[in-house]
Amino acid sequence: MKTALITGITGQDGSYLAEFLLEEGYRVVGMQRRSSTETVGRIAHLLDKIELVQGDLLDQLSLIEIIKRYQPDEVYNLAAQSFVPTSWQQPVLTGEFTALGVTRMLEAIRLVKPDAKFYQASSSEMFGKVREVPQRETTPFYPRSPYGVSKVYGHWITVNYRESYDLFAVSGILFNHESERRGLEFVTRKVTHGVAKIKLGLARELRLGNLDAQRDWGYAPDYVRAMWLMLQQDQPDDFVIATGRTHSVRRLCEIAFGCVGLDWRDYVVVDPLLIRPAEVDLLVGDASKARAVLGWEPTVSFEEMIERMVDADLRFLRGDGAPPGMVGSPPCASDRPAAS
């Protein structure tokens, strides 16, 4: 039985990856930071099937001890400070986690188990002010946030450890990928959750920033499958994972509100305070290499994904059989709409 170590297992991608690897017959070990608050909401339904260990990307020794103890065959580094607006408020901490944390994990692997395969979660935010459309593996990076800059460092340090120490280390340049388990701070879930609240009479408006920003949005379970496929190859390499289709935030609102029979223009308010200091206007990926080498294809369309998310948020807010792993703060019983 193979052992996989997942950092960031309590996040959206970590929870789906854990499910996928369990189905593939892996022993799954998840690293989580010590916290006084409950952080296992997305993996609560998996706690009897996985092993959790305390560790921190800021602490080199803890990473060495974890690698030594569990001897993983595969390491998936998904942990990061991953919310772009927060990276402007906490740029140094973002760099410590999202950039230097990658180096610490690679060092632990190099020193303790150099035959382990390593996956680094790179990001389309590295392209930033894009040099070409669509973006592919050879497109130059031009990050537009501390988060994007940190991801560029993590990407290149992975390449350097692969070439310098002959490690099986790869980076997946994943474009935006969403799901019912997305955090409420991310725009897709903010919209679908807001739509559900408005539909149920729990809110009157939805405040957003730049409606013209365009992203290549895919479905998270499709993307974690690509992570695994990268580590099953004979030779390590980097891959763009994307749908090749782009949509604006405005279009996202149109689809989401349309799912409940509402016109988004009646409820969406543009708030200047939500505009980023440096915006990334257009991201769309070319996953031709992943299709050719990995045999990877997305299976869920953007429209279907948003429909699933709106439906899940309606059930979540009603307290009516929401899918496992959803996070957020549903209204108290007295605030919930009466059953009809």
C-alpha positions as CSV (number, residue, x, y, z in Angstrom):
1,M,0.0,0.0,0.0
2,K,1.4,3.4,-1.0
3,T,1.5,6.2,1.6
4,A,0.6,9.8,0.5
5,L,1.3,12.9,2.7
6,I,-1.0,15.8,2.0
7,T,-0.2,19.3,3.4
8,G,-3.3,21.5,3.3
9,I,-5.6,18.5,3.7
10,T,-8.3,20.6,5.4
11,G,-8.6,22.8,2.4
12,Q,-10.9,22.3,-0.7
13,D,-8.3,20.5,-2.8
14,G,-6.8,18.5,0.1
15,S,-10.2,17.1,1.0
16,Y,-11.0,16.0,-2.5
17,L,-7.5,14.6,-3.0
18,A,-7.8,12.6,0.2
19,E,-11.1,11.1,-1.1
20,F,-9.5,10.3,-4.4
21,L,-6.4,8.6,-2.9
22,L,-8.4,6.6,-0.5
23,E,-10.4,5.2,-3.5
24,E,-7.1,4.4,-5.1
25,G,-6.1,2.3,-2.1
26,Y,-3.6,4.7,-0.5
27,R,-2.8,5.2,3.2
28,V,-3.5,8.9,3.5
29,V,-1.6,11.1,6.0
30,G,-2.7,14.7,6.4
31,M,-0.5,17.4,7.9
32,Q,-2.4,20.2,9.7
33,R,-1.3,23.2,11.8
34,R,-2.0,23.2,15.5
35,S,-5.1,25.4,16.1
36,S,-7.4,26.1,19.0
37,T,-10.3,26.2,16.7
38,E,-11.9,23.4,14.7
39,T,-10.5,23.3,11.1
40,V,-11.5,19.8,9.9
41,G,-15.0,20.6,8.5
42,R,-14.1,19.6,4.9
43,I,-12.7,16.2,6.0
44,A,-15.0,15.4,9.0
45,H,-16.5,12.6,7.0
46,L,-13.0,11.1,6.4
47,L,-11.6,11.2,9.9
48,D,-12.0,7.5,10.5
49,K,-10.1,6.7,7.2
50,I,-7.1,9.1,7.3
51,E,-4.3,9.9,9.7
52,L,-3.7,13.5,10.8
53,V,-0.3,14.7,12.1
54,Q,0.6,18.2,13.4
55,G,3.2,20.1,11.4
56,D,3.9,23.5,10.0
57,L,5.5,24.8,6.8
58,L,7.2,27.4,9.0
59,D,8.9,24.7,11.0
60,Q,11.6,22.8,9.2
61,L,12.2,20.3,12.0
62,S,8.5,19.3,12.1
63,L,8.6,18.5,8.3
64,I,11.7,16.4,8.7
65,E,10.2,14.4,11.6
66,I,7.0,13.8,9.6
67,I,8.8,12.5,6.5
68,K,11.0,10.3,8.8
69,R,8.0,8.9,10.6
70,Y,5.7,8.2,7.7
71,Q,8.1,7.6,4.9
72,P,5.6,8.7,2.2
73,D,5.8,7.5,-1.4
74,E,4.1,10.7,-2.6
75,V,4.0,14.2,-1.1
76,Y,1.3,16.7,-2.2
77,N,2.1,20.2,-1.0
78,L,-1.2,22.0,-1.2
79,A,-0.8,24.1,2.0
80,A,-0.4,27.9,1.4
81,Q,-1.8,31.3,2.3
82,S,-4.0,31.1,-0.8
83,F,-6.3,34.1,-0.7
84,V,-5.0,36.8,-3.0
85,P,-6.5,39.9,-1.2
86,T,-5.0,38.7,2.1
87,S,-1.6,38.5,0.5
88,W,-1.7,42.2,0.2
89,Q,-2.4,42.6,3.9
90,Q,0.1,40.0,5.0
91,P,2.8,39.9,2.3
92,V,5.6,38.7,4.5
93,L,3.6,35.8,6.0
94,T,2.4,34.8,2.6
95,G,6.0,34.6,1.4
96,E,7.0,32.5,4.4
97,F,4.2,29.9,3.9
98,T,3.7,30.0,0.1
99,A,7.3,30.4,-1.0
100,L,9.8,29.4,1.7
101,G,7.5,26.6,2.9
102,V,8.0,24.8,-0.4
103,T,11.8,24.9,0.1
104,R,11.4,23.6,3.7
105,M,9.4,20.6,2.4
106,L,11.8,19.9,-0.4
107,E,14.7,20.0,2.0
108,A,13.0,17.5,4.3
109,I,12.4,15.2,1.3
110,R,16.0,15.6,0.1
111,L,17.5,14.8,3.5
112,V,15.2,12.0,4.6
113,K,13.4,10.3,1.6
114,P,14.8,11.5,-1.7
115,D,12.9,8.8,-3.6
116,A,9.5,10.3,-2.6
117,K,7.6,11.9,-5.4
118,F,6.7,15.6,-4.8
119,Y,3.8,17.6,-6.1
120,Q,3.8,21.4,-5.8
121,A,0.6,23.3,-6.2
122,S,1.5,26.2,-8.6
123,S,-1.1,28.7,-9.7
124,S,-2.3,30.5,-12.7
125,E,-1.9,33.7,-10.6
126,M,1.8,33.4,-11.6
127,F,0.9,34.6,-15.1
128,G,-0.7,37.8,-13.7
129,K,-0.3,40.5,-16.4
130,V,-0.4,37.9,-19.1
131,R,2.3,37.8,-21.8
132,E,0.2,35.6,-24.2
133,V,-3.3,34.2,-24.5
134,P,-3.9,31.4,-23.7
135,Q,-1.3,30.7,-21.1
136,R,0.8,27.5,-21.3
137,E,3.8,25.9,-19.6
138,T,6.2,28.1,-21.6
139,T,4.4,31.4,-21.0
140,P,6.6,33.9,-19.0
141,F,5.4,34.7,-15.5
142,Y,4.4,38.3,-14.5
143,P,2.7,38.0,-11.1
144,R,0.5,40.8,-9.8
145,S,0.2,40.1,-6.1
146,P,2.4,38.9,-3.2
147,Y,0.6,35.6,-3.5
148,G,1.5,35.3,-7.2
149,V,5.1,36.2,-6.5
150,S,5.3,33.6,-3.8
151,K,3.9,31.0,-6.1
152,V,6.5,31.8,-8.7
153,Y,9.2,31.2,-6.1
154,G,7.7,27.9,-5.1
155,H,7.4,26.9,-8.7
156,W,11.1,27.7,-9.6
157,I,12.5,26.2,-6.4
158,T,10.7,22.9,-7.3
159,V,12.3,23.0,-10.8
160,N,15.7,23.7,-9.2
161,Y,15.5,20.8,-6.7
162,R,14.4,18.5,-9.5
163,E,17.3,19.5,-11.7
164,S,20.0,19.8,-9.0
165,Y,19.2,16.8,-6.8
166,D,17.4,14.5,-9.3
167,L,14.2,14.5,-7.2
168,F,10.9,13.5,-8.8
169,A,9.4,16.9,-8.2
170,V,6.6,18.4,-10.4
171,S,4.5,21.5,-10.4
172,G,0.8,21.6,-11.5
173,I,0.0,25.1,-12.8
174,L,-3.7,24.9,-11.9
175,F,-6.1,27.5,-13.1
176,N,-9.0,28.5,-10.9
177,H,-10.9,25.4,-9.7
178,E,-14.0,25.7,-7.5
179,S,-16.6,23.5,-5.8
180,E,-19.2,23.3,-3.1
181,R,-16.3,23.1,-0.6
182,R,-14.8,26.4,-1.6
183,G,-14.3,29.0,1.2
184,L,-16.8,31.8,1.4
185,E,-14.1,34.4,0.7
186,F,-13.5,33.2,-2.9
187,V,-15.7,35.0,-5.5
188,T,-17.4,31.9,-6.9
189,R,-18.6,30.6,-3.5
190,K,-19.3,34.2,-2.4
191,V,-21.6,34.6,-5.3
192,T,-23.4,31.2,-5.0
193,H,-23.8,31.6,-1.3
194,G,-25.0,35.1,-1.7
195,V,-27.5,34.0,-4.4
196,A,-28.9,31.4,-2.0
197,K,-29.2,33.9,0.9
198,I,-31.1,36.3,-1.4
199,K,-33.3,33.6,-2.7
200,L,-34.2,32.5,0.8
201,G,-34.8,36.1,2.1
202,L,-31.7,36.2,4.2
203,A,-30.0,39.0,2.3
204,R,-30.9,41.9,-0.1
205,E,-27.8,42.5,-2.0
206,L,-24.4,41.0,-3.0
207,R,-21.4,43.3,-3.0
208,L,-18.6,42.5,-5.4
209,G,-15.5,44.1,-6.9
210,N,-14.3,44.0,-10.5
211,L,-17.1,42.4,-12.6
212,D,-15.0,42.4,-15.8
213,A,-12.2,40.1,-14.4
214,Q,-12.1,36.9,-16.5
215,R,-11.0,33.5,-15.2
216,D,-10.7,30.0,-16.5
217,W,-12.8,28.2,-13.8
218,G,-12.9,24.4,-13.5
219,Y,-14.3,21.8,-11.0
220,A,-11.9,20.9,-8.2
221,P,-12.4,17.1,-8.2
222,D,-11.3,17.1,-11.8
223,Y,-8.1,19.0,-10.9
224,V,-7.0,16.7,-8.0
225,R,-7.1,13.8,-10.4
226,A,-4.6,15.7,-12.5
227,M,-2.3,16.1,-9.5
228,W,-2.2,12.3,-9.0
229,L,-1.7,11.6,-12.7
230,M,1.4,13.8,-12.7
231,L,3.0,11.6,-10.1
232,Q,2.3,8.4,-12.0
233,Q,4.5,9.4,-14.9
234,D,7.9,7.9,-15.7
235,Q,9.6,11.3,-15.7
236,P,8.8,14.4,-13.7
237,D,7.4,17.4,-15.6
238,D,5.2,20.5,-15.1
239,F,1.7,20.8,-16.5
240,V,-1.0,23.5,-17.0
241,I,-4.4,22.3,-15.9
242,A,-7.3,24.3,-17.2
243,T,-10.5,24.1,-19.2
244,G,-9.5,26.5,-21.9
245,R,-12.7,28.5,-21.5
246,T,-12.9,31.9,-19.8
247,H,-15.8,33.6,-18.0
248,S,-16.2,37.0,-16.4
249,V,-17.4,37.6,-12.9
250,R,-20.4,39.3,-14.5
251,R,-21.2,36.0,-16.4
252,L,-20.8,34.1,-13.1
253,C,-23.4,36.3,-11.5
254,E,-25.8,35.9,-14.5
255,I,-25.6,32.1,-14.4
256,A,-25.8,31.8,-10.5
257,F,-28.8,34.2,-10.2
258,G,-30.4,32.5,-13.2
259,C,-30.3,29.2,-11.3
260,V,-33.0,30.6,-8.9
261,G,-34.9,32.7,-11.4
262,L,-33.5,36.1,-10.5
263,D,-31.9,38.9,-12.4
264,W,-28.4,39.6,-11.1
265,R,-28.7,43.3,-12.0
266,D,-31.3,43.8,-9.3
267,Y,-29.0,42.6,-6.5
268,V,-25.3,43.0,-7.3
269,V,-23.6,46.2,-6.0
270,V,-20.0,47.1,-7.2
271,D,-18.0,48.1,-4.1
272,P,-14.8,50.1,-4.8
273,L,-13.3,48.8,-1.6
274,L,-13.2,45.3,-3.1
275,I,-11.1,46.3,-6.1
276,R,-7.5,44.8,-5.8
277,P,-4.5,47.2,-5.9
278,A,-3.2,45.4,-9.0
279,E,-5.8,43.4,-10.9
280,V,-5.3,40.3,-13.1
281,D,-7.8,40.9,-15.9
282,L,-7.7,37.7,-18.0
283,L,-6.6,34.2,-17.3
284,V,-7.2,31.3,-19.7
285,G,-5.1,28.2,-19.9
286,D,-4.0,25.8,-22.6
287,A,-4.0,22.2,-21.2
288,S,-3.0,20.6,-24.4
289,K,0.1,19.0,-22.9
290,A,-1.9,17.5,-20.0
291,R,-4.4,16.1,-22.4
292,A,-1.7,14.6,-24.6
293,V,0.7,13.2,-21.9
294,L,-1.6,12.6,-18.9
295,G,-4.8,11.8,-20.8
296,W,-6.6,14.3,-18.6
297,E,-9.9,16.0,-19.5
298,P,-12.3,18.1,-17.4
299,T,-15.6,16.4,-16.9
300,V,-17.8,19.1,-15.4
301,S,-18.7,22.3,-17.3
302,F,-18.6,25.8,-15.7
303,E,-22.4,26.1,-16.0
304,E,-22.9,22.7,-14.3
305,M,-20.4,23.5,-11.6
306,I,-22.2,26.8,-10.7
307,E,-25.6,25.1,-10.7
308,R,-24.2,22.4,-8.3
309,M,-22.8,25.1,-6.0
310,V,-26.0,27.2,-5.9
311,D,-28.0,24.0,-5.1
312,A,-25.6,23.0,-2.4
313,D,-25.7,26.5,-0.8
314,L,-29.5,26.4,-0.8
315,R,-29.5,23.1,1.0
316,F,-26.7,24.2,3.3
317,L,-28.6,27.3,4.4
318,R,-31.8,25.4,4.8
319,G,-30.1,22.7,6.9
320,D,-31.4,20.3,4.3
321,G,-28.8,17.6,3.5
322,A,-25.9,19.6,2.1
323,P,-23.0,17.7,0.5
324,P,-20.2,16.5,2.9
325,G,-17.3,18.9,3.4
326,M,-19.1,22.2,3.0
327,V,-17.9,25.0,5.2
328,G,-19.4,28.3,6.3
329,S,-21.7,29.6,8.9
330,P,-25.3,28.7,8.2
331,P,-28.0,30.9,9.9
332,C,-29.3,30.0,13.3
333,A,-32.5,28.1,13.4
334,S,-34.6,31.2,14.0
335,D,-33.1,32.9,10.9
336,R,-33.8,30.0,8.5
337,P,-36.7,30.4,6.2
338,A,-39.8,28.5,7.1
339,A,-40.4,25.2,5.2
340,S,-42.8,25.7,2.3
